[in-house]
Amino acid sequence: MDRRSFFGLGGAAMALAFTTRLADPWTAESAMTRSADYPFQLGVASGDPLPGSVILWTRLASRPLEPLGGMPYNKIRVEWELAEDEGFTRRAGHGVSWALPEYGHSVHVDVKGLRPGREYFYRFRTGGELSPVGRTKTAPALDSSPEALTLAFASCASWQDGFYTAYGHLAAERPDVVVHLGDYIYEYGIVASGGNRATPVPDQFRVQCDTLDRYRIQYGLYKSDPDLMAAHAAAPWIVTWDDHEVLDNWAGVHGPGGEVTEQDYLVIRANAFRAYWENLPIRVPVVRGPDARVHRRFTFGDLAEFNVLDTRQYRDDQVCGDGQQYDCAERLDPSRQMLGAEQEKWLLDGLGASKARWNVLAQQIAMCQLDYDPAPAQRLSMDLWDGYKAAKDRVLNGLVERKVSNPVVLTGDIHYNLAGELRTDFDDPSSPAVGVEFVGTSISSGGNGNPATGLPPGGSDPVNPHIRFSSYQRGYVSCSVTRSQWRADFKVVPYVTRTGAPISTRASLVALDGVPGLQAL
């Protein structure tokens, strides 16, 4: 085992590797040695935490860079075990699942009957070999009043752009939950040299993802990273997709155009959706052909409720050429949809009925207006909410009309840190704040970043006065939520083009209960 693989092990697995007094039967039956065909090369994960249940995940792959992960084309018996302690002396559940070749030998176990707000540890076993140990946690009871919640949110992790050092630091925090806001993989072909990682890749990685097999090996490469495995093993994840899990800037039934027909695009989308589910700890989505419902809701007592959105599958096509544009009248069309009518109603109805103190929209793209031209003329991105102004207005006005308590929007996508105040009229600086938005930078996408791109650093931007903070560094956002405040710490690393980068807090901002707007610490 190399050094990076060793340090990618969960804490309990590392401890077991050194102990001589084995306290549980699974470990006693296993010498903790790994064969050449060790099937847990992609680690373990958990997700979609509810008060009484959580999803446990693994995918058998002895050779992750092959379409079937080097596994035989037959079903494989996999045992799972859940305990209240890392030594597995207080077992809370166990059972058997089958890893099927039709699903890439992935395993999704929906463990039920658990205690709310409880920390658990889990692992898998097959063929006499043990997986690493993962830590998970159920959500608090629906009728409870938790005092605190810790979470981290992240997005945008291009493998060839740099190392996942930020994921390693995130794992060390062991938050209650991790929220991933999309671009978990990138569909692009990978350069032969491995890009900034300088790790050569086989020929099959050099073409863009389109088939199910091609998406599967892309996930195999990405999920082989020890820092990503450590982040999954540290806490349950709540995930949603953005564009690069499918194709760049995909929008509803509209693909990239060119030589890809609509029929071919929908097949590609179906392959991408299938591979996404196979490789992440998510409950089976409602699938209808090339469609899959992933918007869903998670409640943490009366402290916080998370509305996980899908801003790709139901949107209208981008207008005026897709990128940053001046004077695009089509973006103002009142009929344009970002969430689709059904999801938009689900969101607003849920927000109106919520009893939570903090109401969260966990989604992909910037909701605050972002003008990229310091001159009087506005240059706005047609891929962001700015390109769908009527849809954005319906959501923001809906927050006001329903008197939603403490709206917080969590966002990824743009590879830039931002903290801003949501307004019903961004062109009027005196318009009152109706909520806050925290935009997290990328884990690695864009390499080390460039201070000359994006918005002015520090948040002193007269063109976008609602933005209170911005920076270009890579990292993630760590949040501490109490009944009185939501604190967001923007964690950054100075470089991702080599390993070993330290972590620091670039800025901390706070939203206070019942007080619109942001305050810097």
CORCOR-V148457 format. One record per backbone hydrogen bond with DSSP energy under -0.5 kcal/mol. NH is the residue of the N-H (numbers start at 1). CO is the residue of the C=O. If there is no record, write none. Layout:
nh=NH co=CO
nh=NH co=CO
This chain:
nh=6 co=2
nh=7 co=3
nh=8 co=4
nh=8 co=5
nh=9 co=6
nh=14 co=10
nh=15 co=11
nh=16 co=12
nh=17 co=13
nh=18 co=14
nh=18 co=15
nh=19 co=15
nh=22 co=20
nh=23 co=21
nh=28 co=24
nh=29 co=25
nh=30 co=26
nh=30 co=27
nh=35 co=33
nh=38 co=35
nh=41 co=61
nh=42 co=59
nh=43 co=40
nh=45 co=57
nh=47 co=55
nh=48 co=237
nh=50 co=53
nh=54 co=111
nh=55 co=47
nh=56 co=109
nh=57 co=45
nh=58 co=107
nh=59 co=43
nh=60 co=105
nh=61 co=39
nh=62 co=69
nh=63 co=69
nh=66 co=63
nh=69 co=66
nh=71 co=68
nh=74 co=72
nh=76 co=99
nh=78 co=97
nh=79 co=125
nh=80 co=95
nh=81 co=123
nh=82 co=93
nh=83 co=121
nh=84 co=90
nh=88 co=85
nh=91 co=89
nh=92 co=82
nh=93 co=82
nh=95 co=80
nh=97 co=78
nh=99 co=76
nh=100 co=98
nh=100 co=106
nh=103 co=100
nh=104 co=101
nh=105 co=100
nh=106 co=103
nh=107 co=58
nh=109 co=56
nh=110 co=108
nh=111 co=54
nh=111 co=109
nh=114 co=52
nh=117 co=139
nh=118 co=115
nh=120 co=136
nh=121 co=83
nh=122 co=134
nh=123 co=81
nh=125 co=79
nh=126 co=129
nh=129 co=126
nh=131 co=124
nh=134 co=122
nh=135 co=233
nh=136 co=120
nh=138 co=118
nh=139 co=50
nh=144 co=141
nh=149 co=481
nh=151 co=479
nh=152 co=177
nh=153 co=477
nh=154 co=179
nh=156 co=182
nh=157 co=183
nh=159 co=157
nh=161 co=158
nh=162 co=158
nh=162 co=159
nh=163 co=496
nh=167 co=164
nh=168 co=164
nh=169 co=165
nh=170 co=166
nh=171 co=167
nh=172 co=168
nh=173 co=169
nh=173 co=170
nh=174 co=170
nh=174 co=171
nh=176 co=150
nh=177 co=150
nh=178 co=236
nh=179 co=152
nh=180 co=178
nh=180 co=238
nh=181 co=154
nh=181 co=179
nh=190 co=205
nh=194 co=191
nh=196 co=160
nh=197 co=194
nh=198 co=195
nh=200 co=198
nh=201 co=192
nh=205 co=202
nh=206 co=203
nh=207 co=204
nh=209 co=187
nh=215 co=211
nh=216 co=212
nh=217 co=213
nh=218 co=214
nh=219 co=215
nh=220 co=216
nh=221 co=217
nh=222 co=218
nh=223 co=219
nh=224 co=220
nh=224 co=221
nh=225 co=222
nh=229 co=225
nh=230 co=226
nh=231 co=227
nh=232 co=228
nh=233 co=229
nh=234 co=230
nh=235 co=231
nh=235 co=232
nh=236 co=176
nh=237 co=46
nh=238 co=178
nh=240 co=180
nh=246 co=243
nh=247 co=243
nh=250 co=247
nh=251 co=254
nh=252 co=312
nh=254 co=251
nh=255 co=253
nh=260 co=257
nh=261 co=259
nh=265 co=261
nh=266 co=262
nh=267 co=263
nh=268 co=264
nh=269 co=265
nh=270 co=266
nh=271 co=267
nh=272 co=268
nh=273 co=269
nh=274 co=270
nh=275 co=271
nh=276 co=272
nh=277 co=273
nh=278 co=274
nh=279 co=275
nh=280 co=276
nh=280 co=277
nh=282 co=280
nh=286 co=293
nh=287 co=285
nh=288 co=291
nh=291 co=288
nh=293 co=286
nh=294 co=292
nh=296 co=308
nh=298 co=306
nh=300 co=304
nh=301 co=140
nh=301 co=299
nh=302 co=144
nh=303 co=300
nh=304 co=300
nh=305 co=358
nh=306 co=298
nh=307 co=305
nh=307 co=360
nh=308 co=296
nh=308 co=306
nh=309 co=307
nh=309 co=362
nh=311 co=309
nh=315 co=312
nh=316 co=337
nh=322 co=319
nh=323 co=321
nh=325 co=380
nh=327 co=378
nh=329 co=327
nh=331 co=328
nh=332 co=329
nh=333 co=330
nh=336 co=333
nh=344 co=340
nh=345 co=341
nh=346 co=342
nh=347 co=343
nh=348 co=344
nh=349 co=345
nh=350 co=346
nh=351 co=347
nh=352 co=348
nh=353 co=349
nh=354 co=350
nh=354 co=351
nh=357 co=302
nh=358 co=303
nh=359 co=405
nh=359 co=406
nh=360 co=305
nh=360 co=358
nh=361 co=408
nh=362 co=307
nh=362 co=360
nh=363 co=361
nh=363 co=410
nh=371 co=369
nh=372 co=370
nh=372 co=379
nh=374 co=372
nh=380 co=325
nh=380 co=378
nh=382 co=323
nh=385 co=366
nh=387 co=384
nh=388 co=385
nh=389 co=331
nh=389 co=386
nh=390 co=331
nh=392 co=388
nh=393 co=389
nh=394 co=390
nh=395 co=391
nh=396 co=392
nh=397 co=393
nh=398 co=394
nh=399 co=395
nh=400 co=396
nh=401 co=397
nh=402 co=398
nh=403 co=400
nh=404 co=399
nh=408 co=359
nh=409 co=436
nh=410 co=361
nh=410 co=408
nh=411 co=438
nh=412 co=364
nh=414 co=412
nh=417 co=471
nh=418 co=439
nh=419 co=469
nh=420 co=437
nh=421 co=466
nh=422 co=435
nh=424 co=432
nh=428 co=425
nh=429 co=427
nh=431 co=428
nh=434 co=422
nh=435 co=422
nh=436 co=407
nh=437 co=420
nh=438 co=409
nh=439 co=418
nh=439 co=437
nh=440 co=411
nh=440 co=438
nh=443 co=155
nh=443 co=156
nh=444 co=156
nh=445 co=156
nh=447 co=444
nh=449 co=446
nh=453 co=450
nh=458 co=470
nh=459 co=456
nh=460 co=457
nh=461 co=459
nh=462 co=460
nh=464 co=461
nh=465 co=462
nh=467 co=464
nh=468 co=419
nh=468 co=466
nh=469 co=419
nh=471 co=417
nh=474 co=493
nh=475 co=442
nh=476 co=491
nh=477 co=153
nh=478 co=489
nh=479 co=151
nh=480 co=487
nh=481 co=149
nh=481 co=479
nh=482 co=485
nh=483 co=147
nh=486 co=511
nh=487 co=480
nh=487 co=485
nh=488 co=509
nh=489 co=478
nh=489 co=487
nh=490 co=488
nh=490 co=507
nh=491 co=476
nh=491 co=489
nh=492 co=504
nh=493 co=474
nh=494 co=502
nh=504 co=492
nh=506 co=490
nh=506 co=504
nh=507 co=490
nh=509 co=488
nh=510 co=519
nh=511 co=486
nh=512 co=515
nh=513 co=484
nh=515 co=512
nh=516 co=514
nh=519 co=510
nh=521 co=508
